[in-house]
Amino acid sequence: MYKMSGDDEKPNSRTLEGGFQACGDLDSVYLGRCLHGVALKSGLTCSIALQSLIFSMYSKCGTLEEAYMSFSKVPVNDIKLWTSIINVYGKLGNIKQCLSGFIEMLISGINPDPMVPCIEPEEFSRPMIKIIPIPS
């Protein structure tokens, strides 16, 4: 990408797709943000596939706000994207947002498939109420 910008070459959507996948896999949120900026300037962020990869990259990097912002820009959120955003919240321990995302999914008319209930973060398996013995 650095070489490409020096040669007055412009990235196409396929180049950006590979870059977003690499940034997510390497947990490189800084380079991912730079690449997102390149995509915005070039006007290539309107495809659903590219928006999904941007969401995936931010999710893998653990940046919730940016993941949600990119999720909300996808024009058609399918069950796969809803499952992904719910999973991101669950993995990061944000139970309130996890449940809120599930309710938003239902309100938007998307019915859960068998994968959605399988996403069970560790926090759900722990007791919500801690029983403290009263000393006598």
Steps between C-alpha positions, in 0.01 A plus 500: 500500500784740580667427165170534321440850637846614386442388141175697465316169492159489662381195691198311376247322718687167473822661626312656791329169583838330539630790706206495741529124543872531572451786750235300685710185506805694625297701754635818341230755570729794415568375146136398469389853580743636241367255244143595593594863432639403159178313424287799602707744291484274197124451535525121509319443830153467353513126424343270756797262476749775582286640783479149647879466487544839667265383776688171528836677525386732779336206679817292491697797630255537791395859428131483584396852404662481158364149446148618580536811282608290203223247577239776495623623159431167330172560315367145544592321821447128460506226764876456453577863583256505792657182638843657460416821688330305779804274519739797519309647795491161670871430453589838645275439800248769417190302596262795491595584140492131408139468613412839354641390164293182514183701568587746219545206266154368588343845461661540157320184388798264497422171672787323673645188347650216707834685518376801694404311818835317488684822568532478872768714658658381821322777688162336433611174657608663825240553774355850488441507873779431742383329816685626803459297819383704797726446800320371806 
